Amino acid sequence: MGLRRLARPAVLAVLALAPLAAPAPAQDAPAPPGQTARDLVQSCQAQGRHLRHAVARQWDTELFGQIDMVECTAYLAGIADMNAVAKGVFGAGLFCFPRAGVSAEQQVRAVLAWAERHPERLAKTRRAAAVDAFAEAWPCG
C-alpha cells in the first residue's frame, strides 16, 4: 500500500516535468506557428490571433482581445507553476519570484518589457521568452 501511494505522486511529477526535460530546440530553429515569442507578446497585448480572427470576421474585438489576454495570463501562470514544481523537485528553479508572489499583471509587464529590450529574440519559442523574461525580472540568488 505504501509503494502504491508513492508511485502516483512520482508519476505525476515526471509527467509534469516532461516539458522541462525535453531537449531545447536548436538556437536557430524557428518556433512552431503560433508558439513564438512574438505570438506571446501579441497575446499579452490583447492583439493576438483571437483579435485578428475577430477583426477578419467583423466580430466583437473587445471580447476577443480579452480572450487573448486570458490566453497570455494562463500561459504565464503555467510557466510559473512549472518553475515551482522544478524548485520543489530539484531544489532550484530558473527564476525566483519574491515570497510575496507576483501578480498576473507583473508577469505580463515583465514579458512585454523583455520583448522591448530584445526584439531580436521574438522568433524564439514563447516558452523560452517567458522563462528569459522572468529570469531577467526575478533572478535567483
N, CA, C and O atoms as CSV, one atom per row, in Angstrom:
chain,resi,resn,atom,element,x,y,z
A,1,MET,N,N,0.826,-1.196,0.000
A,1,MET,CA,C,0.000,0.000,0.000
A,1,MET,C,C,0.866,1.254,0.000
A,1,MET,O,O,0.531,2.215,-0.692
A,2,GLY,N,N,1.953,1.283,0.739
A,2,GLY,CA,C,2.834,2.434,0.772
A,2,GLY,C,C,3.471,2.706,-0.577
A,2,GLY,O,O,3.575,3.860,-0.992
A,3,LEU,N,N,3.903,1.648,-1.273
A,3,LEU,CA,C,4.506,1.802,-2.589
A,3,LEU,C,C,3.505,2.375,-3.588
A,3,LEU,O,O,3.842,3.222,-4.414
A,4,ARG,N,N,2.284,1.899,-3.493
A,4,ARG,CA,C,1.248,2.394,-4.397
A,4,ARG,C,C,1.012,3.885,-4.172
A,4,ARG,O,O,0.820,4.636,-5.129
A,5,ARG,N,N,1.026,4.312,-2.918
A,5,ARG,CA,C,0.808,5.713,-2.591
A,5,ARG,C,C,1.973,6.570,-3.102
A,5,ARG,O,O,1.763,7.711,-3.514
A,6,LEU,N,N,3.175,6.039,-3.078
A,6,LEU,CA,C,4.341,6.769,-3.565
A,6,LEU,C,C,4.394,6.801,-5.087
A,6,LEU,O,O,4.857,7.782,-5.669
A,7,ALA,N,N,3.928,5.749,-5.731
A,7,ALA,CA,C,4.038,5.650,-7.187
A,7,ALA,C,C,3.261,6.742,-7.900
A,7,ALA,O,O,3.761,7.319,-8.866
A,8,ARG,N,N,2.083,7.032,-7.460
A,8,ARG,CA,C,1.266,8.032,-8.155
A,8,ARG,C,C,1.901,9.423,-8.126
A,8,ARG,O,O,1.996,10.050,-9.182
A,9,PRO,N,N,2.343,9.944,-6.964
A,9,PRO,CA,C,2.991,11.252,-6.994
A,9,PRO,C,C,4.259,11.264,-7.850
A,9,PRO,O,O,4.556,12.263,-8.505
A,10,ALA,N,N,5.003,10.162,-7.846
A,10,ALA,CA,C,6.224,10.107,-8.658
A,10,ALA,C,C,5.879,10.188,-10.143
A,10,ALA,O,O,6.546,10.898,-10.895
A,11,VAL,N,N,4.856,9.474,-10.567
A,11,VAL,CA,C,4.441,9.501,-11.973
A,11,VAL,C,C,3.938,10.888,-12.338
A,11,VAL,O,O,4.268,11.406,-13.405
A,12,LEU,N,N,3.147,11.490,-11.468
A,12,LEU,CA,C,2.640,12.832,-11.742
A,12,LEU,C,C,3.773,13.837,-11.849
A,12,LEU,O,O,3.744,14.720,-12.706
A,13,ALA,N,N,4.773,13.708,-10.983
A,13,ALA,CA,C,5.915,14.623,-11.032
A,13,ALA,C,C,6.672,14.470,-12.342
A,13,ALA,O,O,7.064,15.467,-12.948
A,14,VAL,N,N,6.881,13.249,-12.782
A,14,VAL,CA,C,7.591,13.016,-14.042
A,14,VAL,C,C,6.794,13.596,-15.208
A,14,VAL,O,O,7.363,14.236,-16.091
A,15,LEU,N,N,5.491,13.375,-15.213
A,15,LEU,CA,C,4.655,13.911,-16.286
A,15,LEU,C,C,4.665,15.433,-16.282
A,15,LEU,O,O,4.715,16.060,-17.340
A,16,ALA,N,N,4.617,16.025,-15.097
A,16,ALA,CA,C,4.607,17.478,-15.002
A,16,ALA,C,C,5.923,18.078,-15.471
A,16,ALA,O,O,5.943,19.170,-16.039
A,17,LEU,N,N,7.014,17.374,-15.236
A,17,LEU,CA,C,8.327,17.897,-15.602
A,17,LEU,C,C,8.751,17.542,-17.010
A,17,LEU,O,O,9.781,18.030,-17.477
A,18,ALA,N,N,8.002,16.719,-17.694
A,18,ALA,CA,C,8.382,16.291,-19.038
A,18,ALA,C,C,8.687,17.466,-19.973
A,18,ALA,O,O,9.661,17.394,-20.722
A,19,PRO,N,N,7.886,18.555,-19.958
A,19,PRO,CA,C,8.230,19.674,-20.849
A,19,PRO,C,C,9.581,20.286,-20.526
A,19,PRO,O,O,10.267,20.770,-21.426
A,20,LEU,N,N,9.981,20.274,-19.249
A,20,LEU,CA,C,11.273,20.843,-18.879
A,20,LEU,C,C,12.410,19.933,-19.309
A,20,LEU,O,O,13.512,20.407,-19.588
A,21,ALA,N,N,12.158,18.636,-19.365
A,21,ALA,CA,C,13.196,17.678,-19.709
A,21,ALA,C,C,13.373,17.528,-21.216
A,21,ALA,O,O,14.376,16.979,-21.671
A,22,ALA,N,N,12.416,18.006,-21.983
A,22,ALA,CA,C,12.511,17.887,-23.432
A,22,ALA,C,C,13.726,18.653,-23.927
A,22,ALA,O,O,14.051,19.710,-23.385
A,23,PRO,N,N,14.398,18.143,-24.939
A,23,PRO,CA,C,15.567,18.852,-25.427
A,23,PRO,C,C,15.186,20.229,-25.957
A,23,PRO,O,O,14.153,20.396,-26.604
A,24,ALA,N,N,16.021,21.194,-25.677
A,24,ALA,CA,C,15.765,22.553,-26.143
A,24,ALA,C,C,15.906,22.587,-27.658
A,24,ALA,O,O,16.770,21.909,-28.213
A,25,PRO,N,N,15.070,23.367,-28.330
A,25,PRO,CA,C,15.214,23.465,-29.778
A,25,PRO,C,C,16.549,24.125,-30.124
A,25,PRO,O,O,17.093,24.898,-29.336
A,26,ALA,N,N,17.060,23.815,-31.293
A,26,ALA,CA,C,18.303,24.434,-31.730
A,26,ALA,C,C,18.140,25.947,-31.734
A,26,ALA,O,O,17.057,26.461,-32.011
A,27,GLN,N,N,19.201,26.644,-31.431
A,27,GLN,CA,C,19.153,28.103,-31.306
A,27,GLN,C,C,18.562,28.754,-32.554
A,27,GLN,O,O,17.816,29.728,-32.449
A,28,ASP,N,N,18.889,28.226,-33.732
A,28,ASP,CA,C,18.429,28.826,-34.971
A,28,ASP,C,C,17.100,28.266,-35.460
A,28,ASP,O,O,16.523,28.783,-36.416
A,29,ALA,N,N,16.611,27.213,-34.813
A,29,ALA,CA,C,15.355,26.605,-35.260
A,29,ALA,C,C,14.189,27.525,-34.915
A,29,ALA,O,O,14.083,28.000,-33.784
A,30,PRO,N,N,13.317,27.776,-35.884
A,30,PRO,CA,C,12.166,28.636,-35.597
A,30,PRO,C,C,11.149,27.918,-34.718
A,30,PRO,O,O,11.054,26.690,-34.732
A,31,ALA,N,N,10.406,28.683,-33.970
A,31,ALA,CA,C,9.340,28.126,-33.138
A,31,ALA,C,C,8.189,27.705,-34.046
A,31,ALA,O,O,8.005,28.275,-35.121
A,32,PRO,N,N,7.416,26.714,-33.618
A,32,PRO,CA,C,6.240,26.316,-34.404
A,32,PRO,C,C,5.259,27.485,-34.550
A,32,PRO,O,O,5.223,28.362,-33.687
A,33,PRO,N,N,4.475,27.511,-35.613
A,33,PRO,CA,C,3.498,28.589,-35.802
A,33,PRO,C,C,2.587,28.729,-34.585
A,33,PRO,O,O,2.094,27.739,-34.044
A,34,GLY,N,N,2.376,29.962,-34.170
A,34,GLY,CA,C,1.507,30.241,-33.037
A,34,GLY,C,C,2.183,30.094,-31.683
A,34,GLY,O,O,1.560,30.338,-30.649
A,35,GLN,N,N,3.466,29.693,-31.679
A,35,GLN,CA,C,4.166,29.464,-30.417
A,35,GLN,C,C,5.457,30.266,-30.308
A,35,GLN,O,O,6.374,29.877,-29.584
A,36,THR,N,N,5.528,31.372,-31.017
A,36,THR,CA,C,6.720,32.209,-30.955
A,36,THR,C,C,6.581,33.232,-29.830
A,36,THR,O,O,5.497,33.472,-29.298
A,37,ALA,N,N,7.715,33.815,-29.497
A,37,ALA,CA,C,7.699,34.912,-28.520
A,37,ALA,C,C,6.815,36.043,-29.023
A,37,ALA,O,O,6.104,36.677,-28.244
A,38,ARG,N,N,6.861,36.294,-30.330
A,38,ARG,CA,C,6.025,37.355,-30.919
A,38,ARG,C,C,4.538,37.049,-30.696
A,38,ARG,O,O,3.758,37.949,-30.386
A,39,ASP,N,N,4.152,35.778,-30.856
A,39,ASP,CA,C,2.754,35.393,-30.615
A,39,ASP,C,C,2.370,35.641,-29.159
A,39,ASP,O,O,1.277,36.131,-28.873
A,40,LEU,N,N,3.277,35.299,-28.238
A,40,LEU,CA,C,3.006,35.527,-26.814
A,40,LEU,C,C,2.847,37.011,-26.533
A,40,LEU,O,O,1.927,37.414,-25.821
A,41,VAL,N,N,3.734,37.823,-27.086
A,41,VAL,CA,C,3.668,39.273,-26.867
A,41,VAL,C,C,2.354,39.834,-27.405
A,41,VAL,O,O,1.700,40.633,-26.735
A,42,GLN,N,N,1.969,39.423,-28.603
A,42,GLN,CA,C,0.710,39.914,-29.174
A,42,GLN,C,C,-0.483,39.495,-28.315
A,42,GLN,O,O,-1.428,40.263,-28.133
A,43,SER,N,N,-0.428,38.279,-27.794
A,43,SER,CA,C,-1.491,37.811,-26.913
A,43,SER,C,C,-1.533,38.661,-25.641
A,43,SER,O,O,-2.606,39.043,-25.174
A,44,CYS,N,N,-0.356,38.952,-25.090
A,44,CYS,CA,C,-0.287,39.749,-23.854
A,44,CYS,C,C,-0.662,41.213,-24.077
A,44,CYS,O,O,-0.977,41.930,-23.127
A,45,GLN,N,N,-0.628,41.644,-25.313
A,45,GLN,CA,C,-1.083,42.993,-25.662
A,45,GLN,C,C,-2.558,42.991,-26.052
A,45,GLN,O,O,-3.097,44.018,-26.464
A,46,ALA,N,N,-3.207,41.837,-25.922
A,46,ALA,CA,C,-4.607,41.656,-26.333
A,46,ALA,C,C,-4.771,41.966,-27.815
A,46,ALA,O,O,-5.792,42.510,-28.239
A,47,GLN,N,N,-3.748,41.612,-28.602
A,47,GLN,CA,C,-3.779,41.832,-30.054
A,47,GLN,C,C,-3.372,40.567,-30.792
A,47,GLN,O,O,-2.806,40.630,-31.883
A,48,GLY,N,N,-3.659,39.429,-30.198
A,48,GLY,CA,C,-3.219,38.163,-30.758
A,48,GLY,C,C,-4.149,37.577,-31.792
A,48,GLY,O,O,-4.935,38.282,-32.426
A,49,ARG,N,N,-4.042,36.276,-31.948
A,49,ARG,CA,C,-4.765,35.581,-33.016
A,49,ARG,C,C,-6.278,35.667,-32.857
A,49,ARG,O,O,-6.996,35.708,-33.856
A,50,HIS,N,N,-6.779,35.697,-31.622
A,50,HIS,CA,C,-8.235,35.777,-31.438
A,50,HIS,C,C,-8.759,37.129,-31.895
A,50,HIS,O,O,-9.812,37.209,-32.528
A,51,LEU,N,N,-8.025,38.194,-31.574
A,51,LEU,CA,C,-8.431,39.530,-32.018
A,51,LEU,C,C,-8.358,39.616,-33.544
A,51,LEU,O,O,-9.278,40.137,-34.176
A,52,ARG,N,N,-7.282,39.116,-34.139
A,52,ARG,CA,C,-7.150,39.174,-35.604
A,52,ARG,C,C,-8.284,38.407,-36.280
A,52,ARG,O,O,-8.807,38.838,-37.308
A,53,HIS,N,N,-8.658,37.279,-35.703
A,53,HIS,CA,C,-9.770,36.496,-36.251
A,53,HIS,C,C,-11.072,37.305,-36.144
A,53,HIS,O,O,-11.872,37.329,-37.080
A,54,ALA,N,N,-11.273,37.958,-35.013
A,54,ALA,CA,C,-12.489,38.752,-34.820
A,54,ALA,C,C,-12.545,39.919,-35.799
A,54,ALA,O,O,-13.608,40.229,-36.337
A,55,VAL,N,N,-11.412,40.564,-36.029
A,55,VAL,CA,C,-11.368,41.673,-36.985
A,55,VAL,C,C,-11.734,41.168,-38.374
A,55,VAL,O,O,-12.524,41.797,-39.078
A,56,ALA,N,N,-11.162,40.035,-38.771
A,56,ALA,CA,C,-11.454,39.464,-40.092
A,56,ALA,C,C,-12.927,39.112,-40.239
A,56,ALA,O,O,-13.486,39.237,-41.329
A,57,ARG,N,N,-13.558,38.676,-39.163
A,57,ARG,CA,C,-14.966,38.265,-39.207
A,57,ARG,C,C,-15.931,39.398,-38.839
A,57,ARG,O,O,-17.149,39.234,-38.899
A,58,GLN,N,N,-15.366,40.545,-38.458
A,58,GLN,CA,C,-16.152,41.693,-38.004
A,58,GLN,C,C,-16.978,41.344,-36.765
A,58,GLN,O,O,-18.161,41.670,-36.667
A,59,TRP,N,N,-16.313,40.670,-35.823
A,59,TRP,CA,C,-16.938,40.308,-34.556
A,59,TRP,C,C,-16.517,41.297,-33.479
A,59,TRP,O,O,-15.797,42.258,-33.748
A,60,ASP,N,N,-16.966,41.054,-32.285
A,60,ASP,CA,C,-16.676,41.913,-31.131
A,60,ASP,C,C,-15.191,41.832,-30.778
A,60,ASP,O,O,-14.748,40.884,-30.129
A,61,THR,N,N,-14.435,42.828,-31.209
A,61,THR,CA,C,-12.988,42.788,-30.985
A,61,THR,C,C,-12.632,42.962,-29.513
A,61,THR,O,O,-11.615,42.430,-29.067
A,62,GLU,N,N,-13.430,43.682,-28.757
A,62,GLU,CA,C,-13.125,43.850,-27.326
A,62,GLU,C,C,-13.157,42.488,-26.615
A,62,GLU,O,O,-12.257,42.168,-25.838
A,63,LEU,N,N,-14.173,41.711,-26.879
A,63,LEU,CA,C,-14.288,40.385,-26.270
A,63,LEU,C,C,-13.108,39.499,-26.666
A,63,LEU,O,O,-12.518,38.835,-25.814
A,64,PHE,N,N,-12.764,39.487,-27.955
A,64,PHE,CA,C,-11.702,38.600,-28.416
A,64,PHE,C,C,-10.330,39.083,-27.976
A,64,PHE,O,O,-9.419,38.272,-27.808
A,65,GLY,N,N,-10.161,40.385,-27.785
A,65,GLY,CA,C,-8.927,40.892,-27.199
A,65,GLY,C,C,-8.786,40.422,-25.760
A,65,GLY,O,O,-7.683,40.117,-25.306
A,66,GLN,N,N,-9.906,40.362,-25.041
A,66,GLN,CA,C,-9.877,39.839,-23.666
A,66,GLN,C,C,-9.524,38.356,-23.660
A,66,GLN,O,O,-8.828,37.888,-22.758
A,67,ILE,N,N,-9.993,37.622,-24.648
A,67,ILE,CA,C,-9.650,36.205,-24.739
A,67,ILE,C,C,-8.142,36.051,-24.950
A,67,ILE,O,O,-7.520,35.165,-24.364
A,68,ASP,N,N,-7.556,36.913,-25.787
A,68,ASP,CA,C,-6.101,36.893,-25.965
A,68,ASP,C,C,-5.395,37.126,-24.637
A,68,ASP,O,O,-4.425,36.436,-24.325
A,69,MET,N,N,-5.869,38.088,-23.850
A,69,MET,CA,C,-5.233,38.390,-22.570
A,69,MET,C,C,-5.352,37.209,-21.609
A,69,MET,O,O,-4.414,36.918,-20.867
A,70,VAL,N,N,-6.489,36.535,-21.617
A,70,VAL,CA,C,-6.660,35.352,-20.767
A,70,VAL,C,C,-5.684,34.260,-21.204
A,70,VAL,O,O,-5.078,33.593,-20.365
A,71,GLU,N,N,-5.534,34.081,-22.505
A,71,GLU,CA,C,-4.575,33.090,-23.003
A,71,GLU,C,C,-3.167,33.432,-22.524
A,71,GLU,O,O,-2.429,32.546,-22.093
A,72,CYS,N,N,-2.796,34.687,-22.593
A,72,CYS,CA,C,-1.483,35.143,-22.149
A,72,CYS,C,C,-1.276,34.865,-20.665
A,72,CYS,O,O,-0.282,34.245,-20.286
A,73,THR,N,N,-2.193,35.313,-19.829
A,73,THR,CA,C,-2.007,35.167,-18.388
A,73,THR,C,C,-2.051,33.702,-17.958
A,73,THR,O,O,-1.343,33.304,-17.033
A,74,ALA,N,N,-2.875,32.903,-18.622
A,74,ALA,CA,C,-2.921,31.472,-18.290
A,74,ALA,C,C,-1.602,30.804,-18.676
A,74,ALA,O,O,-1.089,29.969,-17.932
A,75,TYR,N,N,-1.058,31.165,-19.824
A,75,TYR,CA,C,0.214,30.585,-20.258
A,75,TYR,C,C,1.317,30.951,-19.271
A,75,TYR,O,O,2.099,30.090,-18.866
A,76,LEU,N,N,1.383,32.214,-18.884
A,76,LEU,CA,C,2.426,32.657,-17.950
A,76,LEU,C,C,2.252,32.009,-16.582
A,76,LEU,O,O,3.238,31.691,-15.918
A,77,ALA,N,N,1.018,31.811,-16.160
A,77,ALA,CA,C,0.778,31.114,-14.884
A,77,ALA,C,C,1.288,29.682,-14.967
A,77,ALA,O,O,1.819,29.159,-13.988
A,78,GLY,N,N,1.134,29.044,-16.118
A,78,GLY,CA,C,1.649,27.688,-16.301
A,78,GLY,C,C,3.169,27.643,-16.232
A,78,GLY,O,O,3.734,26.716,-15.650
A,79,ILE,N,N,3.833,28.623,-16.814
A,79,ILE,CA,C,5.295,28.704,-16.738
A,79,ILE,C,C,5.716,28.872,-15.278
A,79,ILE,O,O,6.656,28.221,-14.820
A,80,ALA,N,N,5.026,29.737,-14.558
A,80,ALA,CA,C,5.340,29.950,-13.142
A,80,ALA,C,C,5.113,28.676,-12.331
A,80,ALA,O,O,5.908,28.348,-11.451
A,81,ASP,N,N,4.040,27.968,-12.624
A,81,ASP,CA,C,3.755,26.714,-11.916
A,81,ASP,C,C,4.818,25.663,-12.196
A,81,ASP,O,O,5.248,24.966,-11.277
A,82,MET,N,N,5.247,25.536,-13.439
A,82,MET,CA,C,6.283,24.552,-13.763
A,82,MET,C,C,7.590,24.895,-13.056
A,82,MET,O,O,8.311,23.993,-12.628
A,83,ASN,N,N,7.908,26.180,-12.925
A,83,ASN,CA,C,9.107,26.582,-12.200
A,83,ASN,C,C,8.982,26.195,-10.727
A,83,ASN,O,O,9.951,25.746,-10.114
A,84,ALA,N,N,7.793,26.369,-10.166
A,84,ALA,CA,C,7.568,25.984,-8.760
A,84,ALA,C,C,7.723,24.473,-8.585
A,84,ALA,O,O,8.273,24.019,-7.581
A,85,VAL,N,N,7.245,23.696,-9.550
A,85,VAL,CA,C,7.409,22.241,-9.494
A,85,VAL,C,C,8.895,21.895,-9.544
A,85,VAL,O,O,9.365,21.064,-8.766
A,86,ALA,N,N,9.631,22.523,-10.448
A,86,ALA,CA,C,11.070,22.267,-10.560
A,86,ALA,C,C,11.777,22.595,-9.251
A,86,ALA,O,O,12.660,21.855,-8.816
A,87,LYS,N,N,11.390,23.701,-8.622
A,87,LYS,CA,C,12.007,24.068,-7.337
A,87,LYS,C,C,11.698,23.026,-6.276
A,87,LYS,O,O,12.560,22.679,-5.470
A,88,GLY,N,N,10.464,22.525,-6.276
A,88,GLY,CA,C,10.078,21.530,-5.294
A,88,GLY,C,C,10.780,20.200,-5.487
A,88,GLY,O,O,11.148,19.542,-4.514
A,89,VAL,N,N,10.967,19.800,-6.733
A,89,VAL,CA,C,11.579,18.511,-7.034
A,89,VAL,C,C,13.105,18.590,-7.025
A,89,VAL,O,O,13.770,17.735,-6.439
A,90,PHE,N,N,13.659,19.615,-7.675
A,90,PHE,CA,C,15.106,19.704,-7.840
A,90,PHE,C,C,15.774,20.666,-6.858
A,90,PHE,O,O,17.000,20.693,-6.751
A,91,GLY,N,N,14.975,21.450,-6.147
A,91,GLY,CA,C,15.542,22.406,-5.198
A,91,GLY,C,C,15.959,23.721,-5.821
A,91,GLY,O,O,16.445,24.607,-5.119
A,92,ALA,N,N,15.778,23.868,-7.129
A,92,ALA,CA,C,16.140,25.112,-7.814
A,92,ALA,C,C,15.233,25.294,-9.023
A,92,ALA,O,O,14.801,24.330,-9.655
A,93,GLY,N,N,14.963,26.538,-9.320
A,93,GLY,CA,C,14.170,26.868,-10.492
A,93,GLY,C,C,14.973,27.745,-11.432
A,93,GLY,O,O,16.146,28.021,-11.181
A,94,LEU,N,N,14.356,28.177,-12.496
A,94,LEU,CA,C,15.019,29.037,-13.470
A,94,LEU,C,C,14.879,30.511,-13.128
A,94,LEU,O,O,15.629,31.346,-13.634
A,95,PHE,N,N,13.928,30.827,-12.279
A,95,PHE,CA,C,13.725,32.192,-11.798
A,95,PHE,C,C,13.138,32.104,-10.400
A,95,PHE,O,O,12.644,31.054,-9.990
A,96,CYS,N,N,13.194,33.204,-9.676
A,96,CYS,CA,C,12.764,33.187,-8.263
A,96,CYS,C,C,11.853,34.372,-7.966
A,96,CYS,O,O,12.316,35.498,-7.786
A,97,PHE,N,N,10.568,34.105,-7.917
A,97,PHE,CA,C,9.625,35.150,-7.528
A,97,PHE,C,C,9.853,35.511,-6.062
A,97,PHE,O,O,10.303,34.668,-5.285
A,98,PRO,N,N,9.548,36.754,-5.669
A,98,PRO,CA,C,9.656,37.107,-4.253
A,98,PRO,C,C,8.629,36.333,-3.419
A,98,PRO,O,O,7.626,35.851,-3.945
A,99,ARG,N,N,8.888,36.225,-2.144
A,99,ARG,CA,C,7.986,35.491,-1.237
A,99,ARG,C,C,6.541,35.997,-1.318
A,99,ARG,O,O,5.597,35.216,-1.201
A,100,ALA,N,N,6.380,37.289,-1.516
A,100,ALA,CA,C,5.039,37.886,-1.580
A,100,ALA,C,C,4.298,37.486,-2.847
A,100,ALA,O,O,3.090,37.692,-2.958
A,101,GLY,N,N,5.022,36.916,-3.798
A,101,GLY,CA,C,4.395,36.489,-5.045
A,101,GLY,C,C,4.449,37.570,-6.106
A,101,GLY,O,O,4.912,38.685,-5.866
A,102,VAL,N,N,3.976,37.221,-7.258
A,102,VAL,CA,C,3.969,38.117,-8.412
A,102,VAL,C,C,2.582,38.038,-9.040
A,102,VAL,O,O,2.065,36.947,-9.281
A,103,SER,N,N,1.991,39.178,-9.299
A,103,SER,CA,C,0.651,39.203,-9.884
A,103,SER,C,C,0.716,38.878,-11.378
A,103,SER,O,O,1.777,38.934,-12.000
A,104,ALA,N,N,-0.432,38.541,-11.925
A,104,ALA,CA,C,-0.521,38.286,-13.369
A,104,ALA,C,C,-0.102,39.535,-14.141
A,104,ALA,O,O,0.565,39.434,-15.170
A,105,GLU,N,N,-0.487,40.694,-13.653
A,105,GLU,CA,C,-0.116,41.941,-14.327
A,105,GLU,C,C,1.399,42.128,-14.331
A,105,GLU,O,O,1.964,42.544,-15.343
A,106,GLN,N,N,2.061,41.829,-13.222
A,106,GLN,CA,C,3.515,41.941,-13.157
A,106,GLN,C,C,4.181,40.974,-14.134
A,106,GLN,O,O,5.182,41.314,-14.765
A,107,GLN,N,N,3.630,39.787,-14.254
A,107,GLN,CA,C,4.180,38.808,-15.192
A,107,GLN,C,C,4.052,39.312,-16.626
A,107,GLN,O,O,5.000,39.222,-17.406
A,108,VAL,N,N,2.891,39.837,-16.968
A,108,VAL,CA,C,2.664,40.365,-18.318
A,108,VAL,C,C,3.615,41.525,-18.585
A,108,VAL,O,O,4.231,41.597,-19.649
A,109,ARG,N,N,3.733,42.424,-17.625
A,109,ARG,CA,C,4.639,43.578,-17.809
A,109,ARG,C,C,6.080,43.122,-18.008
A,109,ARG,O,O,6.810,43.710,-18.805
A,110,ALA,N,N,6.494,42.082,-17.293
A,110,ALA,CA,C,7.863,41.567,-17.432
A,110,ALA,C,C,8.094,41.038,-18.843
A,110,ALA,O,O,9.146,41.282,-19.432
A,111,VAL,N,N,7.122,40.317,-19.385
A,111,VAL,CA,C,7.254,39.773,-20.742
A,111,VAL,C,C,7.285,40.899,-21.768
A,111,VAL,O,O,8.106,40.874,-22.685
A,112,LEU,N,N,6.410,41.880,-21.629
A,112,LEU,CA,C,6.374,42.985,-22.591
A,112,LEU,C,C,7.656,43.817,-22.521
A,112,LEU,O,O,8.171,44.249,-23.553
A,113,ALA,N,N,8.172,44.043,-21.315
A,113,ALA,CA,C,9.430,44.790,-21.161
A,113,ALA,C,C,10.591,44.009,-21.772
A,113,ALA,O,O,11.455,44.587,-22.431
A,114,TRP,N,N,10.608,42.691,-21.551
A,114,TRP,CA,C,11.648,41.838,-22.141
A,114,TRP,C,C,11.605,41.952,-23.665
A,114,TRP,O,O,12.646,42.076,-24.309
A,115,ALA,N,N,10.411,41.910,-24.235
A,115,ALA,CA,C,10.257,41.978,-25.693
A,115,ALA,C,C,10.763,43.313,-26.237
A,115,ALA,O,O,11.359,43.354,-27.314
A,116,GLU,N,N,10.533,44.400,-25.506
A,116,GLU,CA,C,11.035,45.705,-25.947
A,116,GLU,C,C,12.554,45.749,-25.917
A,116,GLU,O,O,13.176,46.350,-26.793
A,117,ARG,N,N,13.159,45.113,-24.909
A,117,ARG,CA,C,14.620,45.097,-24.788
A,117,ARG,C,C,15.280,44.132,-25.767
A,117,ARG,O,O,16.444,44.313,-26.128
A,118,HIS,N,N,14.546,43.108,-26.200
A,118,HIS,CA,C,15.125,42.045,-27.026
A,118,HIS,C,C,14.281,41.741,-28.265
A,118,HIS,O,O,13.856,40.599,-28.437
A,119,PRO,N,N,14.026,42.715,-29.127
A,119,PRO,CA,C,13.200,42.436,-30.309
A,119,PRO,C,C,13.825,41.385,-31.229
A,119,PRO,O,O,13.117,40.727,-31.991
A,120,GLU,N,N,15.132,41.230,-31.159
A,120,GLU,CA,C,15.807,40.240,-31.998
A,120,GLU,C,C,15.493,38.808,-31.570
A,120,GLU,O,O,15.799,37.866,-32.301
A,121,ARG,N,N,14.894,38.632,-30.406
A,121,ARG,CA,C,14.594,37.289,-29.893
A,121,ARG,C,C,13.129,36.883,-30.066
A,121,ARG,O,O,12.710,35.864,-29.517
A,122,LEU,N,N,12.360,37.638,-30.800
A,122,LEU,CA,C,10.926,37.362,-30.900
A,122,LEU,C,C,10.590,36.134,-31.743
A,122,LEU,O,O,9.434,35.711,-31.775
A,123,ALA,N,N,11.563,35.564,-32.414
A,123,ALA,CA,C,11.326,34.320,-33.153
A,123,ALA,C,C,11.542,33.092,-32.268
A,123,ALA,O,O,11.274,31.967,-32.691
A,124,LYS,N,N,12.028,33.305,-31.033
A,124,LYS,CA,C,12.216,32.203,-30.088
A,124,LYS,C,C,10.857,31.589,-29.755
A,124,LYS,O,O,9.813,32.129,-30.119
A,125,THR,N,N,10.887,30.458,-29.061
A,125,THR,CA,C,9.625,29.887,-28.597
A,125,THR,C,C,9.055,30.773,-27.495
A,125,THR,O,O,9.796,31.470,-26.801
A,126,ARG,N,N,7.759,30.740,-27.342
A,126,ARG,CA,C,7.133,31.527,-26.270
A,126,ARG,C,C,7.581,31.024,-24.908
A,126,ARG,O,O,7.683,31.810,-23.966
A,127,ARG,N,N,7.849,29.732,-24.784
A,127,ARG,CA,C,8.340,29.167,-23.526
A,127,ARG,C,C,9.681,29.782,-23.156
A,127,ARG,O,O,9.878,30.220,-22.023
A,128,ALA,N,N,10.607,29.813,-24.118
A,128,ALA,CA,C,11.931,30.390,-23.865
A,128,ALA,C,C,11.811,31.877,-23.541
A,128,ALA,O,O,12.514,32.380,-22.665
A,129,ALA,N,N,10.937,32.570,-24.232
A,129,ALA,CA,C,10.756,34.005,-23.984
A,129,ALA,C,C,10.226,34.259,-22.576
A,129,ALA,O,O,10.724,35.138,-21.872
A,130,ALA,N,N,9.229,33.500,-22.169
A,130,ALA,CA,C,8.661,33.696,-20.832
A,130,ALA,C,C,9.691,33.402,-19.755
A,130,ALA,O,O,9.811,34.157,-18.790
A,131,VAL,N,N,10.435,32.315,-19.907
A,131,VAL,CA,C,11.464,31.972,-18.920
A,131,VAL,C,C,12.552,33.040,-18.901
A,131,VAL,O,O,12.979,33.462,-17.826
A,132,ASP,N,N,13.007,33.487,-20.075
A,132,ASP,CA,C,14.021,34.544,-20.133
A,132,ASP,C,C,13.523,35.828,-19.470
A,132,ASP,O,O,14.247,36.464,-18.704
A,133,ALA,N,N,12.283,36.200,-19.772
A,133,ALA,CA,C,11.717,37.423,-19.189
A,133,ALA,C,C,11.635,37.326,-17.671
A,133,ALA,O,O,11.999,38.262,-16.959
A,134,PHE,N,N,11.154,36.192,-17.185
A,134,PHE,CA,C,11.034,36.016,-15.731
A,134,PHE,C,C,12.401,35.958,-15.063
A,134,PHE,O,O,12.584,36.499,-13.973
A,135,ALA,N,N,13.364,35.302,-15.715
A,135,ALA,CA,C,14.715,35.204,-15.138
A,135,ALA,C,C,15.391,36.561,-15.083
A,135,ALA,O,O,16.147,36.839,-14.151
A,136,GLU,N,N,15.130,37.406,-16.065
A,136,GLU,CA,C,15.675,38.773,-16.027
A,136,GLU,C,C,15.007,39.604,-14.945
A,136,GLU,O,O,15.668,40.357,-14.230
A,137,ALA,N,N,13.691,39.463,-14.827
A,137,ALA,CA,C,12.950,40.266,-13.847
A,137,ALA,C,C,13.138,39.762,-12.420
A,137,ALA,O,O,13.206,40.555,-11.481
A,138,TRP,N,N,13.223,38.446,-12.258
A,138,TRP,CA,C,13.329,37.839,-10.917
A,138,TRP,C,C,14.420,36.788,-10.901
A,138,TRP,O,O,14.133,35.593,-10.831
A,139,PRO,N,N,15.681,37.226,-10.965
A,139,PRO,CA,C,16.777,36.252,-10.952
A,139,PRO,C,C,16.898,35.570,-9.601
A,139,PRO,O,O,16.475,36.111,-8.580
A,140,CYS,N,N,17.467,34.403,-9.604
A,140,CYS,CA,C,17.716,33.672,-8.351
A,140,CYS,C,C,19.092,34.061,-7.810
A,140,CYS,O,O,20.007,34.408,-8.556
A,141,GLY,N,N,19.198,33.989,-6.490
A,141,GLY,CA,C,20.497,34.166,-5.834
A,141,GLY,C,C,20.960,35.532,-5.865
A,141,GLY,O,O,22.038,35.830,-5.352
